[in-house]
Amino acid sequence: MRAPMHGSTDVADSWCRLLWMQAMTQLDWTPEFGLVDGLRDSYEKDFGRGNFRKAADFTTDDMILEKAKGKVPVMA
């Protein structure tokens, strides 16, 4: 048996269940597979094949930092 949840987690859990039920009812939708199978499928299709393994591009970060230079106090 699942341990009772407390605080805002109960509300978030209930809200997610409600949205899931609404999607199933209003859209006549059912998931093709569960969470674990979905995560496994995503990993195998995206990362398992070596996709998305290119060098990080920090061009935008450098532009933002250059514009903010001297305007943001440095916390020590």
ZIKA-V533492 format. One record per residue. N is the residue number from 0. RES is the residue in three letters. OMEGA is omega in degrees with one decimal (NA if undefined). Layout:
N/RES/OMEGA + N/RES/OMEGA
This chain:
0/MET/-178.4 + 1/ARG/177.5 + 2/ALA/179.4 + 3/PRO/178.7 + 4/MET/-175.9 + 5/HIS/173.2 + 6/GLY/-174.0 + 7/SER/179.3 + 8/THR/177.1 + 9/ASP/-178.3 + 10/VAL/180.0 + 11/ALA/179.3 + 12/ASP/179.4 + 13/SER/-179.5 + 14/TRP/178.9 + 15/CYS/178.8 + 16/ARG/179.6 + 17/LEU/179.6 + 18/LEU/178.6 + 19/TRP/-179.7 + 20/MET/178.7 + 21/GLN/179.0 + 22/ALA/-178.9 + 23/MET/-175.9 + 24/THR/-174.3 + 25/GLN/-177.4 + 26/LEU/-176.0 + 27/ASP/-172.8 + 28/TRP/170.9 + 29/THR/-179.2 + 30/PRO/179.1 + 31/GLU/178.3 + 32/PHE/-176.4 + 33/GLY/-176.0 + 34/LEU/-176.4 + 35/VAL/178.4 + 36/ASP/178.1 + 37/GLY/178.0 + 38/LEU/178.7 + 39/ARG/-179.9 + 40/ASP/179.6 + 41/SER/-179.3 + 42/TYR/-178.0 + 43/GLU/-178.8 + 44/LYS/-175.3 + 45/ASP/-172.1 + 46/PHE/-178.0 + 47/GLY/-179.8 + 48/ARG/-179.7 + 49/GLY/176.9 + 50/ASN/177.3 + 51/PHE/180.0 + 52/ARG/177.3 + 53/LYS/-178.4 + 54/ALA/179.2 + 55/ALA/179.0 + 56/ASP/-177.0 + 57/PHE/-178.6 + 58/THR/-179.4 + 59/THR/178.6 + 60/ASP/179.2 + 61/ASP/178.4 + 62/MET/-179.7 + 63/ILE/-179.5 + 64/LEU/179.0 + 65/GLU/179.4 + 66/LYS/-178.0 + 67/ALA/-175.9 + 68/LYS/179.5 + 69/GLY/-179.1 + 70/LYS/-176.9 + 71/VAL/179.8 + 72/PRO/-179.7 + 73/VAL/179.7 + 74/MET/-179.4 + 75/ALA/NA
